[in-house]
Amino acid sequence: MDEATKTIRTEVNRGFFTTAAGRIGPAHRAGLERLMVVNPATRRSGFDALKTPAKSVTLGNFKQRLAHMLELDALGPASEALP
């Protein structure tokens, strides 16, 4: 990849990130910042928990996944951060 392509890609990505970050309100920003706090006992952050993959299909696992999705919804509407 040549330097011009790298420069253009960097500028386009910066524009996307700036637009998305600018659309996040103070309340949602605080929620996102809390995701970065690491629990000393588990050594995991809230962000780590977001990345938990779905388990096999059982009623109990479905209920856990539903609770997980509700936690994600509480972070705020993703559509507000999209260009």
C-alpha positions as a Markdown table, in Angstrom:
| # | Residue | x | y | z |
|---|---|---|---|---|
| 1 | Met | 0.0 | 0.0 | 0.0 |
| 2 | Asp | 1.5 | 3.3 | -0.9 |
| 3 | Glu | 1.7 | 6.4 | 1.3 |
| 4 | Ala | -1.2 | 8.3 | -0.4 |
| 5 | Thr | -3.5 | 5.3 | 0.3 |
| 6 | Lys | -2.4 | 5.2 | 3.9 |
| 7 | Thr | -3.0 | 8.9 | 4.3 |
| 8 | Ile | -6.4 | 8.8 | 2.8 |
| 9 | Arg | -7.5 | 5.8 | 4.8 |
| 10 | Thr | -6.3 | 7.5 | 8.0 |
| 11 | Glu | -8.2 | 10.6 | 7.3 |
| 12 | Val | -11.4 | 8.7 | 6.4 |
| 13 | Asn | -11.2 | 6.6 | 9.6 |
| 14 | Arg | -10.5 | 9.6 | 11.7 |
| 15 | Gly | -13.6 | 11.3 | 10.3 |
| 16 | Phe | -15.8 | 8.2 | 11.1 |
| 17 | Phe | -14.4 | 8.0 | 14.7 |
| 18 | Thr | -14.8 | 11.7 | 15.3 |
| 19 | Thr | -18.4 | 11.6 | 14.0 |
| 20 | Ala | -19.3 | 8.6 | 16.2 |
| 21 | Ala | -17.6 | 10.0 | 19.3 |
| 22 | Gly | -19.4 | 13.3 | 18.8 |
| 23 | Arg | -22.7 | 11.6 | 18.9 |
| 24 | Ile | -22.2 | 10.0 | 22.3 |
| 25 | Gly | -23.9 | 12.1 | 25.0 |
| 26 | Pro | -22.4 | 12.6 | 28.5 |
| 27 | Ala | -24.6 | 9.9 | 30.2 |
| 28 | His | -23.6 | 7.3 | 27.6 |
| 29 | Arg | -20.0 | 8.3 | 27.6 |
| 30 | Ala | -19.9 | 7.7 | 31.4 |
| 31 | Gly | -21.4 | 4.2 | 30.8 |
| 32 | Leu | -18.7 | 3.4 | 28.2 |
| 33 | Glu | -16.0 | 4.6 | 30.6 |
| 34 | Arg | -17.3 | 2.3 | 33.3 |
| 35 | Leu | -16.8 | -0.6 | 30.9 |
| 36 | Met | -13.0 | 0.0 | 31.1 |
| 37 | Val | -12.9 | -0.4 | 34.9 |
| 38 | Val | -11.2 | -3.7 | 35.7 |
| 39 | Asn | -12.5 | -5.8 | 38.7 |
| 40 | Pro | -9.4 | -6.7 | 40.7 |
| 41 | Ala | -10.9 | -10.0 | 41.8 |
| 42 | Thr | -11.7 | -11.3 | 38.4 |
| 43 | Arg | -9.2 | -9.2 | 36.5 |
| 44 | Arg | -11.9 | -8.6 | 33.9 |
| 45 | Ser | -13.6 | -5.4 | 32.7 |
| 46 | Gly | -17.1 | -4.8 | 31.7 |
| 47 | Phe | -15.8 | -4.6 | 28.1 |
| 48 | Asp | -14.5 | -8.2 | 28.5 |
| 49 | Ala | -18.0 | -9.2 | 29.5 |
| 50 | Leu | -19.5 | -7.7 | 26.4 |
| 51 | Lys | -17.4 | -10.0 | 24.3 |
| 52 | Thr | -18.7 | -13.2 | 25.9 |
| 53 | Pro | -19.8 | -15.5 | 23.1 |
| 54 | Ala | -23.2 | -17.3 | 23.1 |
| 55 | Lys | -23.3 | -20.8 | 24.6 |
| 56 | Ser | -25.2 | -23.8 | 23.4 |
| 57 | Val | -28.9 | -23.5 | 23.0 |
| 58 | Thr | -30.7 | -24.3 | 26.3 |
| 59 | Leu | -33.4 | -22.4 | 28.1 |
| 60 | Gly | -31.0 | -21.3 | 30.8 |
| 61 | Asn | -28.4 | -20.1 | 28.4 |
| 62 | Phe | -31.1 | -18.3 | 26.4 |
| 63 | Lys | -32.2 | -16.4 | 29.5 |
| 64 | Gln | -28.6 | -15.5 | 30.3 |
| 65 | Arg | -28.1 | -14.3 | 26.7 |
| 66 | Leu | -31.3 | -12.2 | 26.9 |
| 67 | Ala | -30.0 | -10.6 | 30.2 |
| 68 | His | -26.7 | -9.9 | 28.4 |
| 69 | Met | -28.6 | -8.2 | 25.5 |
| 70 | Leu | -30.6 | -6.1 | 27.9 |
| 71 | Glu | -27.3 | -4.9 | 29.5 |
| 72 | Leu | -26.0 | -4.0 | 26.1 |
| 73 | Asp | -29.3 | -2.1 | 25.3 |
| 74 | Ala | -28.8 | -0.1 | 28.6 |
| 75 | Leu | -25.5 | 1.3 | 27.1 |
| 76 | Gly | -27.7 | 3.3 | 24.7 |
| 77 | Pro | -28.8 | 3.1 | 21.1 |
| 78 | Ala | -26.1 | 2.1 | 18.8 |
| 79 | Ser | -27.9 | 3.9 | 15.9 |
| 80 | Glu | -27.0 | 7.3 | 17.5 |
| 81 | Ala | -23.3 | 6.6 | 17.1 |
| 82 | Leu | -23.5 | 5.5 | 13.5 |
| 83 | Pro | -22.9 | 7.9 | 10.6 |
